Amino acid sequence: MNNWFLLFSTTQFAEANIVKGVLEENNIPVQLLNKQDSSYLVFGEIELYVPAHLKEMAQQLLNKVLLN
């Protein structure tokens, strides 16, 4: 994943999808990488990546989402 920036990681799939939806609504492409164990969901994380050239805009949107 060259040229992609790790913006956010969480253990909660719903939280990852909310962040992904907000970014996509604002025309920021998102790659979601689920590293959770399929049997034990408490192990591993879900990572959201955005294009490196859009990381500043994505971080600002993420901050707004997390503050609300």
C-alpha positions as CSV (number, residue, x, y, z in Angstrom):
1,M,0.0,0.0,0.0
2,N,2.5,2.6,-1.2
3,N,1.2,6.1,-1.2
4,W,-1.5,5.2,1.4
5,F,-1.5,6.7,4.9
6,L,-2.8,4.8,8.0
7,L,-5.4,7.3,9.3
8,F,-7.3,5.3,11.9
9,S,-7.4,1.9,13.6
10,T,-10.0,0.4,15.9
11,T,-11.2,-3.0,17.2
12,Q,-14.9,-2.0,16.5
13,F,-16.1,-2.8,13.1
14,A,-19.1,-0.4,13.4
15,E,-16.8,2.5,14.3
16,A,-14.6,1.8,11.3
17,N,-17.6,1.8,9.0
18,I,-18.8,5.1,10.4
19,V,-15.4,6.7,9.8
20,K,-15.2,5.2,6.3
21,G,-18.7,6.5,5.4
22,V,-17.8,10.0,6.5
23,L,-14.6,10.0,4.5
24,E,-16.3,8.6,1.4
25,E,-19.2,11.2,1.7
26,N,-16.4,13.8,1.4
27,N,-14.9,12.2,-1.7
28,I,-11.9,10.7,0.1
29,P,-11.1,7.1,-1.0
30,V,-10.7,4.6,1.8
31,Q,-9.1,1.2,2.0
32,L,-10.3,-0.8,5.0
33,L,-8.0,-3.6,6.1
34,N,-9.5,-6.0,8.6
35,K,-6.7,-7.7,10.7
36,Q,-9.1,-9.2,13.2
37,D,-9.0,-12.9,14.0
38,S,-12.1,-14.5,12.5
39,S,-12.7,-16.6,15.5
40,Y,-11.8,-14.2,18.3
41,L,-12.8,-10.7,17.4
42,V,-11.0,-9.3,20.4
43,F,-7.6,-10.0,18.7
44,G,-6.5,-7.6,15.9
45,E,-7.6,-4.3,14.6
46,I,-9.4,-2.8,11.6
47,E,-7.2,-0.2,9.8
48,L,-8.4,2.6,7.6
49,Y,-6.0,4.0,4.9
50,V,-6.4,7.1,2.8
51,P,-4.3,8.4,-0.1
52,A,-1.2,10.1,1.3
53,H,-2.0,13.3,-0.6
54,L,-5.4,13.6,1.1
55,K,-4.2,12.8,4.7
56,E,-4.5,16.4,6.0
57,M,-8.1,16.7,4.8
58,A,-8.9,13.2,6.1
59,Q,-7.4,14.0,9.5
60,Q,-9.5,17.1,9.9
61,L,-12.7,15.2,9.1
62,L,-11.7,12.4,11.5
63,N,-11.2,15.0,14.2
64,K,-14.7,16.4,13.7
65,V,-16.2,12.9,13.8
66,L,-14.4,11.9,17.0
67,L,-15.3,15.2,18.7
68,N,-19.0,14.7,18.1
